[in-house]
Amino acid sequence: MCTTKDIGELFLGKSDEMVLTFDRIMTEVMLWQPNDLGASIHSVVFTNRKAWLIIKPMKKELDVKFYYSEEIDSPLIKKRTTYPNKFAHHLRVSSELEITAELINLLRMGYDYAMDS
């Protein structure tokens, strides 16, 4: 059984900067349609045809995970996980100032991958 939370509950006790950083990412990616979001126990999950972006508030930063068909080489990617037929790419974002065009372009690649697969 899947347990859901209100998105606001995930940010209780987190810094204002983390909340602003999440809001900025959410504002950018929700321009792409179709797109929906919901909260699970520890994460905010964005879906179009399938889950394509998972944002987990950590102690001091957001873990921003998206999927793509191949490994992406970027200094913004902090960790990669291999799955059958796809790769999970993790970004760590702690400030609104870190939300650059390159970061948004990476997320768009994940969005498009989910739409096309």
MOCORUR-V748758 format. One record per residue. N is the residue number from 1. PHI is phi in whole degrees, 0 to 359 (* if undefined). PSI is psi in whole degrees, -180 to 180 (* if undefined). OMEGA is omega as a letter, one per 30 degrees, with the letter a starting at -180 (none if undefined). Layout:
n = {N,N}
phi = {PHI,PHI}
psi = {PSI,PSI}
omega = {OMEGA,OMEGA}
This chain:
n = {1,2,3,4,5,6,7,8,9,10,11,12,13,14,15,16,17,18,19,20,21,22,23,24,25,26,27,28,29,30,31,32,33,34,35,36,37,38,39,40,41,42,43,44,45,46,47,48,49,50,51,52,53,54,55,56,57,58,59,60,61,62,63,64,65,66,67,68,69,70,71,72,73,74,75,76,77,78,79,80,81,82,83,84,85,86,87,88,89,90,91,92,93,94,95,96,97,98,99,100,101,102,103,104,105,106,107,108,109,110,111,112,113,114,115,116,117}
phi = {*,268,260,244,230,283,303,301,297,293,253,298,80,271,290,301,298,295,297,297,296,299,303,294,298,301,300,295,281,287,290,271,238,285,197,219,217,202,253,254,301,238,217,257,246,259,228,241,280,209,297,235,216,233,245,245,291,256,297,236,206,263,268,248,243,224,249,207,288,217,291,256,263,206,294,284,277,265,203,231,233,266,236,302,70,198,234,266,244,251,248,242,231,240,212,303,294,277,274,256,300,297,297,297,297,297,296,296,299,294,299,297,300,295,292,269,260}
psi = {134,129,134,158,168,141,-39,-33,-32,-21,8,129,-1,161,155,-37,-40,-41,-45,-38,-46,-47,-39,-45,-46,-45,-43,-50,-23,-8,-21,123,145,150,137,161,154,167,138,-163,-45,0,161,128,125,135,147,-94,-29,173,127,-19,130,122,122,117,124,-166,-49,-1,169,134,117,112,131,164,151,160,-20,167,134,132,110,141,-15,-21,121,-24,147,143,133,131,163,123,8,166,138,132,128,130,150,124,126,-6,148,-31,-20,-5,93,172,-38,-43,-46,-39,-39,-44,-37,-36,-42,-41,-50,-38,-45,-36,-34,-13,*}
omega = {a,l,l,l,l,a,l,l,a,a,l,l,l,a,l,l,l,l,l,l,l,a,a,l,a,l,a,a,l,l,a,a,g,a,l,l,l,a,l,a,a,a,l,a,l,a,l,l,l,l,a,a,l,a,a,l,l,a,a,a,l,l,a,a,l,a,l,a,a,l,l,l,l,l,l,a,a,a,l,l,a,l,l,l,l,l,l,l,a,l,l,a,a,a,l,a,l,l,a,l,l,l,l,l,l,l,l,l,l,l,a,l,l,l,a,a,none}
